[in-house]
């Protein structure tokens, strides 16, 4: 496709080209290694109760992702220490609110759900 004019997005990229800062080869290699590792996946088989699988599929549908993707994401968050227990978070927020009742947090309205 040959165009005479740039669209808005292309023009924005063109205008910011002078801001481009190349990274070192070492940094580029490091990022490439991370990307290569993240692309490697393995299939596994696991046994789940029918009830758990039904709940997982229902949650995945609400989240708008395939259920296998949801399971993979939850497992990744667990092994990397990023998975948090919502109950523990809400308890911590409650404790903080009791210590400083004048501070309003965005989670206050969520607690009532």
Secondary structure, DSSP 8 states (H G I E B T S, - for coil): ---SS--HHHHHHHHTGGG-----HHHHHHHHHHHHHHH----------HHHHHHHHHHHHHHTS-HHHHHHHHHHHHHTT----HHHHHHHHHHHHHH-TT---TTHHHHT-
